[in-house]
Amino acid sequence: MNARQYSFIEISKKTVVNVADGKELGNACDVIFNGCGTIGGLVVPGRKSFLKSLTSSETIYIPWNRIIKIGQDAILVEIVGNCVGTLSSDD
């Protein structure tokens, strides 16, 4: 087991790659914690489309159990089908 610890700055500099389809999802922009203080997942900003405003995008939530490996340059995740959630600013 990899006992290495990472800071958010280190995590945010790594590209998140989905091994299921080889697509780059972007870089983590946030980390979600649960009520017990453990990490629930990473947040990656979604791709902006031409039809959406420049400030609007679908944010992707990647559950921690979908992270396969945190490497030197990339974070490998496995997202198949609709495993990924989206976050909204609605509370």
BALOBA-1460 file (C-alpha; in Angstrom, 3 decimals):
// residues 91
<rec num="1" residu="m" x="0.000" y="0.000" z="0.000"/>
<rec num="2" residu="n" x="1.252" y="3.444" z="-0.888"/>
<rec num="3" residu="a" x="1.651" y="5.339" z="2.391"/>
<rec num="4" residu="r" x="2.645" y="8.563" z="0.624"/>
<rec num="5" residu="q" x="0.797" y="11.675" z="1.717"/>
<rec num="6" residu="y" x="-0.140" y="14.424" z="-0.720"/>
<rec num="7" residu="s" x="-0.986" y="18.068" z="-0.239"/>
<rec num="8" residu="f" x="-3.864" y="19.606" z="-2.148"/>
<rec num="9" residu="i" x="-1.378" y="21.663" z="-4.152"/>
<rec num="10" residu="e" x="0.342" y="18.439" z="-5.308"/>
<rec num="11" residu="i" x="-3.006" y="16.833" z="-6.171"/>
<rec num="12" residu="s" x="-4.233" y="19.897" z="-8.074"/>
<rec num="13" residu="k" x="-1.164" y="19.887" z="-10.344"/>
<rec num="14" residu="k" x="-1.798" y="16.327" z="-11.534"/>
<rec num="15" residu="t" x="-4.001" y="15.543" z="-14.527"/>
<rec num="16" residu="v" x="-6.971" y="13.276" z="-13.764"/>
<rec num="17" residu="v" x="-7.220" y="10.515" z="-16.403"/>
<rec num="18" residu="n" x="-10.053" y="8.027" z="-16.804"/>
<rec num="19" residu="v" x="-8.500" y="4.627" z="-17.558"/>
<rec num="20" residu="a" x="-11.832" y="3.304" z="-18.869"/>
<rec num="21" residu="d" x="-11.700" y="5.507" z="-21.981"/>
<rec num="22" residu="g" x="-8.288" y="7.218" z="-21.771"/>
<rec num="23" residu="k" x="-9.781" y="10.713" z="-21.556"/>
<rec num="24" residu="e" x="-8.203" y="13.498" z="-19.562"/>
<rec num="25" residu="l" x="-10.813" y="14.951" z="-17.216"/>
<rec num="26" residu="g" x="-8.754" y="17.929" z="-16.046"/>
<rec num="27" residu="n" x="-7.127" y="18.836" z="-12.754"/>
<rec num="28" residu="a" x="-8.720" y="18.558" z="-9.332"/>
<rec num="29" residu="c" x="-10.087" y="21.886" z="-8.141"/>
<rec num="30" residu="d" x="-11.484" y="20.757" z="-4.796"/>
<rec num="31" residu="v" x="-11.573" y="17.896" z="-2.295"/>
<rec num="32" residu="i" x="-14.799" y="16.777" z="-0.596"/>
<rec num="33" residu="f" x="-14.676" y="15.591" z="3.030"/>
<rec num="34" residu="n" x="-17.389" y="13.655" z="4.842"/>
<rec num="35" residu="g" x="-18.626" y="14.400" z="8.357"/>
<rec num="36" residu="c" x="-15.914" y="12.205" z="9.926"/>
<rec num="37" residu="g" x="-13.140" y="14.156" z="8.218"/>
<rec num="38" residu="t" x="-12.142" y="11.500" z="5.692"/>
<rec num="39" residu="i" x="-11.897" y="12.265" z="1.996"/>
<rec num="40" residu="g" x="-15.052" y="11.456" z="0.051"/>
<rec num="41" residu="g" x="-13.744" y="12.364" z="-3.383"/>
<rec num="42" residu="l" x="-12.235" y="14.860" z="-5.781"/>
<rec num="43" residu="v" x="-13.921" y="17.588" z="-7.775"/>
<rec num="44" residu="v" x="-12.826" y="18.264" z="-11.350"/>
<rec num="45" residu="p" x="-14.256" y="21.211" z="-13.285"/>
<rec num="46" residu="g" x="-16.318" y="20.043" z="-16.249"/>
<rec num="47" residu="r" x="-15.630" y="21.021" z="-19.812"/>
<rec num="48" residu="k" x="-17.214" y="24.285" z="-20.858"/>
<rec num="49" residu="s" x="-19.276" y="24.120" z="-24.009"/>
<rec num="50" residu="f" x="-19.717" y="26.806" z="-26.618"/>
<rec num="51" residu="l" x="-23.422" y="27.082" z="-25.844"/>
<rec num="52" residu="k" x="-22.889" y="27.636" z="-22.115"/>
<rec num="53" residu="s" x="-21.663" y="30.881" z="-20.661"/>
<rec num="54" residu="l" x="-17.962" y="31.138" z="-19.918"/>
<rec num="55" residu="t" x="-18.602" y="30.924" z="-16.183"/>
<rec num="56" residu="s" x="-20.845" y="27.864" z="-16.390"/>
<rec num="57" residu="s" x="-19.662" y="24.262" z="-16.443"/>
<rec num="58" residu="e" x="-20.703" y="20.885" z="-15.137"/>
<rec num="59" residu="t" x="-18.509" y="19.995" z="-12.188"/>
<rec num="60" residu="i" x="-17.515" y="16.332" z="-11.919"/>
<rec num="61" residu="y" x="-17.391" y="14.586" z="-8.547"/>
<rec num="62" residu="i" x="-15.120" y="11.530" z="-8.487"/>
<rec num="63" residu="p" x="-15.686" y="9.291" z="-5.454"/>
<rec num="64" residu="w" x="-12.481" y="8.349" z="-3.628"/>
<rec num="65" residu="n" x="-13.102" y="4.637" z="-4.251"/>
<rec num="66" residu="r" x="-12.858" y="5.321" z="-8.014"/>
<rec num="67" residu="i" x="-9.254" y="6.515" z="-7.721"/>
<rec num="68" residu="i" x="-6.926" y="3.738" z="-8.852"/>
<rec num="69" residu="k" x="-3.534" y="5.366" z="-8.427"/>
<rec num="70" residu="i" x="-1.985" y="8.720" z="-7.707"/>
<rec num="71" residu="g" x="1.161" y="8.815" z="-9.781"/>
<rec num="72" residu="q" x="3.948" y="11.312" z="-10.268"/>
<rec num="73" residu="d" x="2.163" y="13.197" z="-13.062"/>
<rec num="74" residu="a" x="-1.412" y="11.899" z="-13.116"/>
<rec num="75" residu="i" x="-4.276" y="10.592" z="-11.041"/>
<rec num="76" residu="l" x="-5.775" y="7.480" z="-12.605"/>
<rec num="77" residu="v" x="-9.477" y="6.938" z="-12.036"/>
<rec num="78" residu="e" x="-11.911" y="4.359" z="-13.354"/>
<rec num="79" residu="i" x="-15.222" y="5.840" z="-14.387"/>
<rec num="80" residu="v" x="-17.538" y="3.497" z="-16.283"/>
<rec num="81" residu="g" x="-21.030" y="4.562" z="-17.284"/>
<rec num="82" residu="n" x="-22.722" y="6.899" z="-14.823"/>
<rec num="83" residu="c" x="-20.432" y="6.357" z="-11.818"/>
<rec num="84" residu="v" x="-19.520" y="10.012" z="-11.697"/>
<rec num="85" residu="g" x="-21.739" y="12.520" z="-9.991"/>
<rec num="86" residu="t" x="-22.095" y="16.189" z="-10.686"/>
<rec num="87" residu="l" x="-22.072" y="18.842" z="-8.024"/>
<rec num="88" residu="s" x="-24.389" y="21.793" z="-8.078"/>
<rec num="89" residu="s" x="-24.270" y="24.948" z="-6.052"/>
<rec num="90" residu="d" x="-27.880" y="24.420" z="-4.951"/>
<rec num="91" residu="d" x="-28.173" y="23.737" z="-1.193"/>
